[in-house]
């Protein structure tokens, strides 16, 4: 099988690249979308049908097309679920929007490029003499493409579990991937649940448990015990941050932002003003400063930058206040098994003495992992071949400013691009829809501009 373009992946990044390619490529071109997820385009985030699982970006900024900012709002209106641009739509609705957007382009087949869905996992890759790529698929087949967009996302994090000793009987009550929802039906209403991780995934699972009738205590354990803040109900105008000149440091940025808040700016509006400049600021930071940010500031960045919809936060906050959800800051050492139950052993942050916490279930909600390429056998194989290399901070792949993957020889391989979280080492702020959609459009345009595909 030979294609002009292969889009490797099944999540939002893959569908964003695909719709932009379909819009721009001539009818003579061919596209293959390679992935083994049956819910193509919806991924983990947007396949949920639980109404409390909301987007954490207002609907007015969630169009898949940067040049049509109201595209998603108009789709919601046609479905009879119209909301204002500052409200937060359900994630399930957004998944349906993505599916319908792709389907509408495919229905116009005579004027669109040929698109094939290849439901298979790509396991290996070979660079061809003409700079194309040949992928080996899990079923023993192969696929050749002149241009490739790697949209593989990131793996599910289990960093606390990697270093912890886990008793064999406790593994039966350990849920490593909470989005495989079968575990929810096994939890009895009165049982005690421990959740590892205190970010957005944790909030989703807490509210899902409660909606399904769970009444037991939920213990949340993370290294710093920080939980996401809420968006403001009424969005103020973004405040342009007053930042220092080079040499730029993490400390200097934080000092400047705090000064603006002390002078009266609402911190959310300052963060909103910072957001469009984040990629440029990240690229101005030296490698040691970037590493310093990841070590010391990342957790605070996450809770201020990645906020939750106000109605969702209010429900979660009520559970915190009545004590049915308890948040602990500490470092997990062990998951033992005592008296027929898992038992967490952890060291509280700032303390020396260990704490034992008996529970009935342990749920891994440490979110999505930024670190490295080890979650993907394909990327590991490509790195072994020198086709790609990890970025210096281990966040994903090394790419240039055009999202072209850099090989072991230090050069960008023509026609090979990465999109989304894999490019965080270069762009940092590249996990949310408003950023990925721009990158997807840029990559689609670049594939055509460098004549990596036939435009005859």
N, C-alpha and C positions, 0 to 999 in steps of 0.2 A: 504494500500500500504506500503510495507516494502522494504527499500533499504539499501545497504551497506553505501552509502555516499549521503548526500543531500547538494547541493550547493545552498544557498539561496541568490538570487540577480540576476540582469540582466545586469550589466555593465561590464567594462573591468576586474575588479577583478574576477568576476564570470567566464568569458570566460578563463582567464589565469589559474585559478585553474582547470577548466574543461579539458582544453587541456593537462595539465600535468597529471591529473588523467587518461585520456584516453591513454596517452602514457605509463603509468606505471602499471595500474591495469590489472589483468588477465581477460580473456574473461568471466570467471564465475562471476565476480563482477557486481554490478548494481549501477547506478548513477541517481539521480533525480536533475534536475535544476529547481528551484522553483522561479518564478517571473512573474509579470504581464505586463512587457514591451514587446510589440510585436517586437521591434527592438533589440532582445537579443544580447548582446555583444557589440553593438555599443553605447548604452547609449546616453546621451545628447551630449557628446563631439564629437562622431564620426559618428553621423547620418547625419550631415549637408552635403549638396551637393554644397554649395557655394565655389567656387575655392579659394577665398581669406581667407577662414578659414583654417589656416595652423597649423600644429603641432608646438609646441614651443620647441621641442627637435629634433636635427638633425636625419635624417632618419637612419643613421648608428647605432643609439643607440635604435631603436624602435622595434627590433625583439621581439616577444613574448617569444622566447626561449633564455635564457642567454648563453647556450652552442652553439648556432648557430647565431652569431651576424649579419650575412648577410642575414638571412632568409627573412626579409622584403624587403631588397634591391633586392633580387632575384625575389620576387613576383612582385615588381614594373617593373623589367626588362621584365618578362613574359607578363605583361599587356601592354607593349609598352610605359611605362612611367618611364623608368629608369632615375635615378638622381644620383649624387655623394653622398657619405655618409655624407658630411657636409651640404647638402641642406635640405630644409624643405618641406616634402610632404604635400599634402592636408589632412585634417582630414577625409574627406569623403573617400578618398582612403584607409586610415588606417582602417576605419570601414569595408570596403569591404575585406581587407586583413584578419581581424579577422574572419569575416564570412567564408571566403574561407578556412582558416586554420582549423577551427572546422569542416567544411564540409568534408575536405579531410580525416580527421581522422575517421569521421563517415562512409565514404564510404567503409572503410576497416573493415566492420562489423564483419566478422568471427573471427578476431583476437583481437577485441576490447571489452571492457566492454559494457554491455547494458546501453544505456543512454536514459532517457525519459525527455522531456520538459513538465513541469507541469505549464501551464499558469494560475496562481492563486496567490493571495497575501496571505502570511502566516501571521496570525493575533495573534496567541497565541502558547504557547509551554509548554509542561509538561515533566519533567525529569522522566524517567522510572527506575524501580528497577535495571535493568541490565546496567544502565548508558547510555542507548540509549535515544533518544529524540523523542517525539511525537508532531508534529505540527498540529495545527488547521488551515484549509484553509478557505478563505472567502466564498466559496460556500458550506460550511458545511461538506466538506470531511476532512480527516486527512491523515497524511503521517508520517511514522516512519523511522528513520535512525539510524544506529549504529555510524556514524561519520558525522559531520556537519562542513561546512565552511560558516561562515557568511560573505557575500560579499555585504552588503547593502549600501555601500558608505555613502554619507552625503546628507543632505537636502539642498534645495535652501535657501540661507540666505535672511532674510528680517529684519535684526536688526534695520536699521533706521526707518522702518515702524512700528515696535512694539511699540516704544516710542512716535511716532508722532500722533497727532490728525488728523484725516482724515475726511473731510466733505463728507457726503453721496453722493452728486452729482459728486464729484471728483473721486470716485471709478470707475465710468464708463470710465474714462480716465487713469486709473492706471493699468499697466501691471506688475503683480507680478512675472510671469515666462516668460522671453523673448524668451525662446526656444520653446514655443508654438506659432508658427510663424504666426498665423492668424492675429495678431494685425498689422503686417507690411502692409497688404493691406488696412488697415483703415486710415493710416497716409497720409494726403495730402502732396504734394511736398513742399508747402510753410509753413506748420505748424511748430511751435516751439516745440522742444522735450527736456525734462529734463531726464537725466540718473542718477540714484543713484548708486554710485560706480564707481571707476576709474581704475579697473583692466583689466584683459584679456577679460572678458565677455563684458565689455563696448566697447573695441576696436572692437570686433567682430560685435557688433550691430551697431556701428557707420558706419563701412564700408558696412554692409548689407544695411542700410538705403540709403547710397549714391549710391550704385549699383542699387537700385530700383528707383532712380530718385528723392530722397528727396533733397531739396535745402535749407530748413529752417535752422535756427540756432539751434545747439545742445548744451545745457548747461549740464555740468558734475559736479555733487556735491558729494564730499566724505569728510571724516573728515580731511584728511591731504592734499588732492589735489595732490596726487602723482600718476604718471602713469608709467607703465612698461617701462623699457629700452629695447633697441634692442640687439640682438646677434650681434657679429662682423661678417662681411662678410667673413673674413678669420680667421679661428680659430687658435690661437696660442697654444703652448703647455701649459698644465695646470701647475701652479706653486704650489708646496707643501707649504701649509701655515705654518708659524713659530709661533706656539701657545704656550702660557705659560703652566706651569705645574699646578697641583692641588694645592690649591683649585681653580677650574676653575670658572670664572665669565663672564657674558655677557660683562661687561665693558672691561675686560682683553682681550677677543677675539676681540672685535671691535678695541681696541688700537693696537693689534698686526697686524690685517689686514690692518689698515690705515698706519701703519709704512711701511709695505711691498710696498704699493702703492706709498707712498712718495719716497721710495727708487728706484722707476722706474718700478715696475711690473704693467702690465695692469690689471685693477681691474677685468675684466671678467676672465682672466686666474687664478687670485687668487680665485675667486668664484668657478671656475671649479676644482681647486685643493682641495678646501674645501669640495666639494660635496660628494666624497666617504667617508669622515670622519664624515659627519654630524650626522648620527645615533649614532656613538660612542661618539661624543661630547655631544649630547643631554643627553645621559645616564650618562655622568659624571657630568652634572649640577645638583645642588641640587634643590629640589622642589621650594624653593623661587626664585632661579635664573631662572628656567623655567618660572615661573609666571611673573617675571620681563621682560623676553624676550617677552612674549605675550603682556604685557601692553605697552612696550616702543619701541621695535625693530621690531615687526612683519611687519608693513607696509613697512619699508625699506628693510627688508629681501625679501619680496614678489617682489618688483620692480627690485631688483638686481638678485635675484635667478630665478624668473619665467619671463624670457625675451621672446620677440616676434621675429619672423623671420624678417630679414632686409627689404624685400619688403613690408611687412605689416606695419612695423613701418614708413617707408618713406611715405606711403599714409596717414597714420594717422597724422604724423607730419606736412604734408602739410596743412591739415585742421586746425591744431592748429595755424600755422603761418598766414594763411589768415583770421583767426578770425571766421570761420564758426563753429568751435568747441571751446567752452570756458570752462575752468576747474576752479571750485570754491572749496575752502577749507572751510568747515563749518559744523555745526551741525543742522540737520533738526528738526524743532519744530512742524511744522504743514503743512498740505496740505489743504488749504482752497478752496473756489470756488467763484470767482468774475467775473462778466460780462460774464458769460457763459463759463469760463475757470478755470482749476485748477490754484492755486497760491501757490507756495512754500514759506514758511516762515522759514528762517534759520538764525543762528548766525554765522557770519564769524569767522574762527579760529583766536584767539588772539584779537577779538573785543567784544564789549558789545552791540552795537546797532544791532537790527535785520534788515534783508533784505527781501524784498518781490520780488518774481520772478514769474510773470505770464507766463504760458506755455500752450500748447495744450495737451501734453501727458506727463505722468510720467512713466518711465520704470525702473523697479528694476533690476539692473545689479550688485548687490553686491556679485555675484559669488556663490561659494559653501561654505556652512557653516561647520566649523570645530566643532562648539560647541555642544557637547552633543548628546543624543540619542533620544531626544524628537520628532524628525521628523519621527520616526519609531514606530508605535503601537506595532509591534512585539518585538522590543528591550525593550520598556517600560514594556510590559507584562513579558518578561524574567527577567527583573530587579526586578519586583514585586515578582516574584517567587524565587529570590535569585540565579537564574542560572547564571546571569552575574551581574556585577556592573560597574557603570561609573568610569572612571579613575579620579584621583584626581584633574585634571585641567579642567574636563568637556569637553575634546576633543573627547571622544568616549568611548570605553570599556577598562577596565583594562585587560591587557594580560601579559603573561610572555615573556621571550626572545625567545620562540619558537612559539609565536603567539597563545598560548592556552588561552582561556578565563578563567578568575579567577572568582569564584563564591563568594557569600556572606560569605562563611565559610573560605575564604582566600586561598582555594585550586583550582587548575586547574581541570576542569571537563574533564575526559578522552574523547578524540574524538571530543571536541568542540573547533573550531578555529575561529579567526576573521582575515580578510585579507583587506588590503587597508587602507583608511583614518580612519576607525574605530580604528585603532591601533596607531594613531598619538601620544597618550600619552606616549607610550613606545618607539616608533621609530622616531617620528616627521617627518622625510623625508620619507614619504610613500604614496605620492599622484601621483607620476609620474611613467610612464611605466617602466623605468629601475630599479626602486626599487620594484614595485609591482610584476614584473615578477619573481624576485628572491624569494620574499616572497611566491608567489604562488607555485613555484617549491618546496620550503622547506616544506610548509604545505602539499602538495600532498605526498611528500616522508615520512613525519612524520605520516600521516594517515596510510600508509601501514606499516611503521616500528613498530608502536605500536600495530599492528594486530587488528586495529579497524574494518577492513573489512576482509572478507573471502578471502584467497589467495589460496584456494584449487582448 
